[in-house]
């Protein structure tokens, strides 16, 4: 059987697999005899739906601008310390939003740390941090890396020859950016923006704490005592997500015709001249807000607890060994999940770029839209389908099934980024190798994989960071005694052990920083 | 911590607590109320803590599996004591009570869980209505006052947290604080009292109020709070945090969150105010435990439930986590009056409370308070 047909079959299998959560929601709606039409017709549905769309749209727009700007600045401008800023930039993605939102409230709300520090300067009572703009700010700061990572990979390996040609032909810098660089980068920007949009639709932590009534908040608030509303809203969210993905795909097709040339030649740096330091200051200021601000709050909690260890209540004490054990298993599990996700999704990405077909597009639609469903829905769907299988108890709440769950949640990220990676391989190179007699596997190994590596690493990096902070699925599906940082942080936060929560969050950020640097950025820089 | 908790303790000393056995109960027992001998609510049998039983022979196979909606720091020390005492190995999965209840429902007969611990009666009641819980033996139920156990005998209370009004002494004169939660609709409290309408403890409190005063009176109290612009927060801890920062003057919460915040930051300005002894605002929210119907280790599961009601475990609640132990005869946290069930409670049958939490949520939505 040739590779193309294998890929096609695999694509269909994936489509079926990723339809599981939607299938579960449909089944629940039938089982609970929920009056879907009646529920959807009332204001309790339209308000949250409108809010979900508004927030997802606004955050995506802001994240696309911020992510692209940060990628551009760290790849193409001669900023002092740009490698360092480049390594820090993806990290805000690793804050679980319930921790991030708590930290921002403690920092920016009335009577918070910022007010205490700034009050001598005459800064008065800050407003309460809640509602649309608060959710917009916090979610933008924590999701822009979805855009930053793929755009950076694209910019880093874009063949400079096109831009040079445009310059030689007399185009100004700004015009080169608008007519050459931006169109070549647009697929990556749009793919990242789509992930941001879907993530915001699924997020519960930030909208709960910052009090913005979205569909996902309604799914959670009604999950136990108004199941029909909860599952109807879940189904609605799934349909909305399918629509969003469909629109993005349509736009992508319309603008197709971009070029896909990559190069190992380092991209030319633009000398900013006297703007060098002001632009650097802007990059640092943004990182201060997205990364240093929440870290400062977490550090403050941790420091306060370490300074006063005797003030503990109950049987609790700061537990260094426990944190280390959790960090170790978190690193291993998330790395495995990242590798599995990229390997599983690569054939579908290949299919979409090289052998586009209706069935491949349908699979992609299901894979991607699944990312908008809240973790609790996906977790319960996984439980439901697993237990339909005979002898499922053998794998239930074991590591392999947990990895499968992560794939179900984050396969969209891997597929999207991998598609960009495949798109970076010029078709003529594959064809050239074929003409020269190289067989399928040899072409993959010697020509295509090396060119795809940066994009695939970015794909793995996204999954890695997402798994490290994932909560609902991890709580319900992990092996009982497997320690994970995300669940530890949740436990500490629920118990208001802020010192412990702060320390665990700092370890989470440090571990993910180290991993993204070692596994993603460093290799992608020197690949 | 000293000033505020002693204030809490002093004020609380006056109180007698109503019970939040509330929700669960509801339809449940009414629906399947065949076992009249279960534990009549009016019984005042001299209850006492469970005597440590000789360890049952370990059952073959997996360790005992506990799903706990109560957080790890409160449960894991007790589980360790249990393992030491009985030599039964136990695994615990922590999560929110609602998520774990949904998980147990989805797992059905295949559930690995033997025991479920719920933060409040609501999630437990949900499983009871689904018929997922086993009826506990009367010896276990008799360890606590009948008000703290399900009428149909499917669950039993371990410990309780009191509903209080937390306030910031820099912003509030204690003399202005009311004796009854019902007075908070007064114009004097306009915009000053935070509530958490999406939180299960608040909803349990509203359910109890419906029971005591009826749906109409409850709705008009909620409408009064909405008209009074009660600031809205997602949960208890967010309210206490906001009070300590000075963002809002006071708020309706469970007593123990403040103690936790003060443990982290002893200088934070916060004091718990208890309502009068017979006020619905001074409700006790009960942590409950049950054995799952599908448990394959019911003997070990029962040993765990019994252990949680022994003097050793109950005293841990009082001394370490500063909650109210429910097994009669065990002293409450130092300085607090013994827990009494008011005579009026004898006449209350929580089990016939209709509509349960779904109806409570309807009333909250109807009142104009955004849930």
HADDOCK unambig.tbl for C-alpha pairs under 7 A between the chains (distance, minus, plus):
assign (segid A and resid 110 and name CA) (segid B and resid 245 and name CA) 6.65 0.50 0.50
assign (segid A and resid 110 and name CA) (segid B and resid 247 and name CA) 5.43 0.50 0.50
assign (segid A and resid 111 and name CA) (segid B and resid 245 and name CA) 4.54 0.50 0.50
assign (segid A and resid 111 and name CA) (segid B and resid 246 and name CA) 5.90 0.50 0.50
assign (segid A and resid 111 and name CA) (segid B and resid 247 and name CA) 6.53 0.50 0.50
assign (segid A and resid 112 and name CA) (segid B and resid 245 and name CA) 6.34 0.50 0.50
assign (segid A and resid 208 and name CA) (segid B and resid 234 and name CA) 6.36 0.50 0.50
assign (segid A and resid 209 and name CA) (segid B and resid 234 and name CA) 5.95 0.50 0.50
assign (segid A and resid 211 and name CA) (segid B and resid 234 and name CA) 6.87 0.50 0.50
assign (segid A and resid 221 and name CA) (segid B and resid 198 and name CA) 6.78 0.50 0.50
assign (segid A and resid 224 and name CA) (segid B and resid 98 and name CA) 6.28 0.50 0.50
assign (segid A and resid 225 and name CA) (segid B and resid 357 and name CA) 6.45 0.50 0.50
assign (segid A and resid 225 and name CA) (segid B and resid 358 and name CA) 5.34 0.50 0.50
assign (segid A and resid 226 and name CA) (segid B and resid 358 and name CA) 6.48 0.50 0.50
assign (segid A and resid 305 and name CA) (segid B and resid 264 and name CA) 6.71 0.50 0.50
assign (segid A and resid 311 and name CA) (segid B and resid 263 and name CA) 5.75 0.50 0.50
assign (segid A and resid 312 and name CA) (segid B and resid 263 and name CA) 6.09 0.50 0.50
assign (segid A and resid 313 and name CA) (segid B and resid 263 and name CA) 6.48 0.50 0.50
assign (segid A and resid 314 and name CA) (segid B and resid 320 and name CA) 4.57 0.50 0.50
assign (segid A and resid 314 and name CA) (segid B and resid 321 and name CA) 5.59 0.50 0.50
assign (segid A and resid 316 and name CA) (segid B and resid 73 and name CA) 6.57 0.50 0.50
assign (segid A and resid 380 and name CA) (segid B and resid 103 and name CA) 6.70 0.50 0.50
assign (segid A and resid 380 and name CA) (segid B and resid 106 and name CA) 6.89 0.50 0.50
assign (segid A and resid 383 and name CA) (segid B and resid 106 and name CA) 6.73 0.50 0.50
assign (segid A and resid 383 and name CA) (segid B and resid 107 and name CA) 6.82 0.50 0.50
assign (segid A and resid 384 and name CA) (segid B and resid 106 and name CA) 6.14 0.50 0.50
assign (segid A and resid 475 and name CA) (segid B and resid 94 and name CA) 6.98 0.50 0.50
assign (segid A and resid 475 and name CA) (segid B and resid 95 and name CA) 6.10 0.50 0.50
assign (segid A and resid 480 and name CA) (segid B and resid 91 and name CA) 6.63 0.50 0.50
assign (segid A and resid 480 and name CA) (segid B and resid 92 and name CA) 6.82 0.50 0.50
assign (segid A and resid 480 and name CA) (segid B and resid 93 and name CA) 6.00 0.50 0.50
assign (segid A and resid 491 and name CA) (segid B and resid 71 and name CA) 6.27 0.50 0.50
assign (segid A and resid 491 and name CA) (segid B and resid 72 and name CA) 6.48 0.50 0.50
assign (segid A and resid 494 and name CA) (segid B and resid 71 and name CA) 6.93 0.50 0.50
assign (segid A and resid 495 and name CA) (segid B and resid 71 and name CA) 6.45 0.50 0.50
assign (segid A and resid 496 and name CA) (segid B and resid 260 and name CA) 6.25 0.50 0.50
assign (segid A and resid 496 and name CA) (segid B and resid 261 and name CA) 6.83 0.50 0.50
